């Protein structure tokens, strides 16, 4: 029985194209990283095929042999998928760090635009939630940086582990859940009842916090898919 790289004899020197297409279908991850990986595979197979062709094989046979040497798609795909998972994990972790760093500035700007936003600022509940937000934000940044290291230079020590990408995706969902609740609480406690539906109330929270968190959630979902 032929493997995935050989199960269709496309002839005319198209064996490598078919193999790369099969590998493309088997992998999930960031488009740019995936494209670079597939280009690297194609170039390697092409060089190997040219060497076999120079040794006397016809082009189709040379490509078949190059693909056979490289290995079946089901065998080599998991290793490449682990790399793509780490790439997506690194992007997700960086996005979390950026959003958490920018959020205090965004909330400060919103506070200065709102005349009614200071009504609840002395409320003990608001102050307590604000402290939690500060600590949670700092913790998210620290964990995000740790994830960046684990999916980057940390690979030298941890190896290419798909679990790292999976944990980063779960961390992204946790960030979305925690800060969605905290953001609504801060807005509720700091805004006068008449301004909750004003641009500086819940709608402002949706724009300043909801949209970035939606981006983190989408990136986390891609992270889990690539893990």
PAVEX-150814 format. One record per residue (C-alpha): residue in one letter; y, z, x. Coordinates in nm, 3 decimals, always signed. Example, Ala and Ser with C-alpha at 12.3 -4.5 7.8 and 13.67 -1.06 7.14 Angstrom:
% PAVEX-150814
<a <-0.450 +0.780 +1.230>>,
<s <-0.106 +0.714 +1.367>>,
//
This chain:
% PAVEX-150814
<x <+0.000 +0.000 +0.000>>,
<x <+0.339 -0.095 +0.142>>,
<x <+0.615 +0.157 +0.188>>,
<x <+0.964 +0.138 +0.034>>,
<x <+1.092 -0.073 +0.320>>,
<x <+0.820 -0.335 +0.278>>,
<x <+0.727 -0.347 -0.089>>,
<x <+0.936 -0.654 -0.152>>,
<x <+0.916 -0.951 +0.081>>,
<x <+1.255 -1.100 +0.022>>,
<x <+1.207 -1.350 +0.304>>,
<x <+1.478 -1.529 +0.491>>,
<x <+1.572 -1.224 +0.698>>,
<x <+1.652 -1.003 +0.398>>,
<x <+1.404 -0.723 +0.471>>,
<x <+1.670 -0.502 +0.630>>,
<x <+1.906 -0.560 +0.337>>,
<x <+1.635 -0.452 +0.095>>,
<x <+1.552 -0.143 +0.301>>,
<x <+1.916 -0.033 +0.327>>,
<x <+1.960 -0.088 -0.048>>,
<x <+1.658 +0.136 -0.116>>,
<x <+1.801 +0.403 +0.113>>,
<x <+2.137 +0.373 -0.060>>,
<x <+1.974 +0.447 -0.397>>,
<x <+1.791 +0.747 -0.254>>,
<x <+2.103 +0.917 -0.115>>,
<x <+2.394 +1.100 -0.279>>,
<x <+2.711 +1.222 -0.113>>,
<x <+3.069 +1.137 -0.016>>,
<x <+3.126 +0.762 -0.028>>,
<x <+3.284 +0.729 +0.315>>,
<x <+3.020 +0.941 +0.489>>,
<x <+2.741 +0.759 +0.307>>,
<x <+2.886 +0.419 +0.394>>,
<x <+2.911 +0.515 +0.762>>,
<x <+2.553 +0.641 +0.760>>,
<x <+2.419 +0.323 +0.599>>,
<x <+2.618 +0.108 +0.841>>,
<x <+2.466 +0.302 +1.131>>,
<x <+2.116 +0.249 +0.990>>,
<x <+2.176 -0.121 +0.932>>,
<x <+2.314 -0.171 +1.283>>,
<x <+2.019 +0.011 +1.438>>,
<x <+1.767 -0.194 +1.241>>,
<x <+1.949 -0.517 +1.323>>,
<x <+1.945 -0.438 +1.696>>,
<x <+1.573 -0.356 +1.680>>,
<x <+1.500 -0.675 +1.486>>,
<x <+1.693 -0.884 +1.736>>,
<x <+1.488 -0.732 +2.017>>,
<x <+1.163 -0.822 +1.839>>,
<x <+1.297 -1.168 +1.766>>,
<x <+1.379 -1.217 +2.134>>,
<x <+1.020 -1.116 +2.209>>,
<x <+0.892 -1.408 +2.001>>,
<x <+0.868 -1.292 +1.639>>,
<x <+1.032 -1.490 +1.361>>,
<x <+1.329 -1.322 +1.193>>,
<x <+1.145 -1.192 +0.887>>,
<x <+0.857 -1.051 +1.090>>,
<x <+1.103 -0.897 +1.334>>,
<x <+1.287 -0.721 +1.052>>,
<x <+0.959 -0.603 +0.900>>,
<x <+0.856 -0.450 +1.232>>,
<x <+1.196 -0.285 +1.280>>,
<x <+1.174 -0.130 +0.934>>,
<x <+0.815 -0.019 +0.996>>,
<x <+0.920 +0.155 +1.317>>,
<x <+1.213 +0.325 +1.147>>,
<x <+0.996 +0.481 +0.878>>,
<x <+0.954 +0.473 +0.499>>,
<x <+1.257 +0.563 +0.288>>,
<x <+1.090 +0.870 +0.129>>,
<x <+1.025 +1.006 +0.479>>,
<x <+1.364 +0.952 +0.641>>,
<x <+1.589 +1.003 +0.336>>,
<x <+1.570 +1.388 +0.327>>,
<x <+1.717 +1.417 +0.676>>,
<x <+2.007 +1.188 +0.593>>,
<x <+2.058 +1.363 +0.259>>,
<x <+2.094 +1.696 +0.439>>,
<x <+2.374 +1.547 +0.650>>,
<x <+2.551 +1.414 +0.341>>,
<x <+2.513 +1.751 +0.171>>,
<x <+2.685 +1.922 +0.463>>,
<x <+2.963 +1.664 +0.454>>,
<x <+3.024 +1.729 +0.083>>,
<x <+3.002 +2.104 +0.143>>,
<x <+3.268 +2.083 +0.412>>,
<x <+3.499 +1.888 +0.181>>,
<x <+3.447 +2.140 -0.098>>,
<x <+3.514 +2.437 +0.129>>,
<x <+3.833 +2.277 +0.265>>,
<x <+3.952 +2.205 -0.089>>,
<x <+3.899 +2.570 -0.185>>,
<x <+4.101 +2.686 +0.117>>,
<x <+4.388 +2.447 +0.042>>,
<x <+4.406 +2.542 -0.327>>,
<x <+4.396 +2.914 -0.252>>,
<x <+4.670 +2.880 +0.012>>,
<x <+4.899 +2.676 -0.215>>,
<x <+4.853 +2.886 -0.531>>,
<x <+5.087 +3.176 -0.432>>,
<x <+5.369 +2.929 -0.366>>,
<x <+5.308 +2.754 -0.699>>,
<x <+5.311 +3.082 -0.892>>,
<x <+5.626 +3.194 -0.711>>,
<x <+5.799 +2.870 -0.816>>,
<x <+5.682 +2.910 -1.175>>,
<x <+5.808 +3.269 -1.180>>,
<x <+6.156 +3.161 -1.073>>,
<x <+6.167 +2.899 -1.346>>,
<x <+6.076 +3.143 -1.621>>,
<x <+6.336 +3.383 -1.756>>,
<x <+6.075 +3.557 -1.971>>,
<x <+5.810 +3.575 -1.704>>,
<x <+5.945 +3.898 -1.560>>,
<x <+5.903 +4.096 -1.883>>,
<x <+5.554 +4.216 -1.799>>,
<x <+5.600 +4.248 -1.424>>,
<x <+5.625 +4.629 -1.437>>,
<x <+5.320 +4.660 -1.659>>,
<x <+5.040 +4.854 -1.483>>,
<x <+4.786 +4.601 -1.608>>,
<x <+4.980 +4.314 -1.453>>,
<x <+5.015 +4.496 -1.122>>,
<x <+4.642 +4.574 -1.115>>,
<x <+4.545 +4.213 -1.186>>,
<x <+4.797 +4.091 -0.929>>,
<x <+4.633 +4.307 -0.662>>,
<x <+4.291 +4.171 -0.758>>,
<x <+4.424 +3.815 -0.737>>,
<x <+4.565 +3.873 -0.389>>,
<x <+4.244 +4.023 -0.258>>,
<x <+4.025 +3.765 -0.432>>,
<x <+4.240 +3.482 -0.299>>,
<x <+4.220 +3.615 +0.054>>,
<x <+3.846 +3.661 +0.022>>,
<x <+3.803 +3.307 -0.109>>,
<x <+3.997 +3.169 +0.188>>,
<x <+3.786 +3.368 +0.436>>,
<x <+3.460 +3.258 +0.273>>,
<x <+3.590 +2.902 +0.249>>,
<x <+3.667 +2.895 +0.622>>,
<x <+3.321 +3.039 +0.691>>,
<x <+3.170 +2.756 +0.485>>,
<x <+3.378 +2.501 +0.678>>,
<x <+3.241 +2.639 +1.004>>,
<x <+2.884 +2.655 +0.871>>,
<x <+2.896 +2.290 +0.761>>,
<x <+3.074 +2.179 +1.078>>,
<x <+3.031 +2.327 +1.424>>,
<x <+2.794 +2.589 +1.285>>,
<x <+2.528 +2.318 +1.250>>,
<x <+2.460 +2.363 +1.621>>,
<x <+2.340 +2.717 +1.552>>,
<x <+2.216 +2.698 +1.194>>,
<x <+2.076 +2.347 +1.204>>,
<x <+2.118 +2.093 +0.924>>,
<x <+2.034 +2.315 +0.628>>,
<x <+2.068 +2.189 +0.272>>,
<x <+2.090 +2.550 +0.153>>,
<x <+2.437 +2.575 +0.309>>,
<x <+2.565 +2.291 +0.090>>,
<x <+2.399 +2.444 -0.216>>,
<x <+2.560 +2.784 -0.152>>,
<x <+2.899 +2.616 -0.104>>,
<x <+2.862 +2.444 -0.441>>,
<x <+2.775 +2.772 -0.611>>,
<x <+3.070 +2.936 -0.437>>,
<x <+3.298 +2.666 -0.579>>,
<x <+3.180 +2.744 -0.933>>,
<x <+3.233 +3.116 -0.872>>,
<x <+3.590 +3.050 -0.758>>,
<x <+3.656 +2.846 -1.073>>,
<x <+3.521 +3.118 -1.301>>,
<x <+3.697 +3.412 -1.134>>,
<x <+4.038 +3.254 -1.095>>,
<x <+4.037 +3.099 -1.442>>,
<x <+4.004 +3.447 -1.591>>,
<x <+4.254 +3.605 -1.351>>,
<x <+4.508 +3.327 -1.407>>,
<x <+4.499 +3.364 -1.785>>,
<x <+4.528 +3.744 -1.753>>,
<x <+4.831 +3.719 -1.524>>,
<x <+5.002 +3.476 -1.759>>,
<x <+4.922 +3.687 -2.065>>,
<x <+5.047 +4.011 -1.907>>,
<x <+5.361 +3.867 -1.747>>,
<x <+5.492 +3.643 -2.025>>,
<x <+5.668 +3.752 -2.341>>,
<x <+5.474 +3.664 -2.660>>,
<x <+5.732 +3.406 -2.759>>,
<x <+5.688 +3.216 -2.432>>,
<x <+5.309 +3.201 -2.406>>,
<x <+5.305 +2.842 -2.530>>,
<x <+5.619 +2.739 -2.341>>,
<x <+5.596 +2.526 -2.023>>,
<x <+5.605 +2.843 -1.812>>,
<x <+5.331 +3.013 -2.016>>,
<x <+4.974 +2.899 -2.069>>,
<x <+5.059 +2.525 -2.032>>,
<x <+5.209 +2.600 -1.690>>,
<x <+4.896 +2.792 -1.595>>,
<x <+4.684 +2.497 -1.703>>,
<x <+4.876 +2.262 -1.473>>,
<x <+4.920 +2.492 -1.173>>,
<x <+4.578 +2.652 -1.183>>,
<x <+4.354 +2.468 -1.428>>,
<x <+4.381 +2.124 -1.270>>,
<x <+4.317 +2.242 -0.911>>,
<x <+4.022 +2.451 -1.030>>,
<x <+3.886 +2.150 -1.217>>,
<x <+3.898 +1.960 -0.888>>,
<x <+3.711 +2.241 -0.715>>,
<x <+3.452 +2.245 -0.993>>,
<x <+3.398 +1.870 -0.969>>,
<x <+3.361 +1.894 -0.593>>,
<x <+3.117 +2.183 -0.634>>,
<x <+2.909 +1.976 -0.875>>,
<x <+2.895 +1.690 -0.623>>,
<x <+2.799 +1.948 -0.362>>,
<x <+2.499 +2.066 -0.563>>,
<x <+2.398 +1.707 -0.634>>,
<x <+2.408 +1.625 -0.263>>,
<x <+2.231 +1.945 -0.154>>,
//
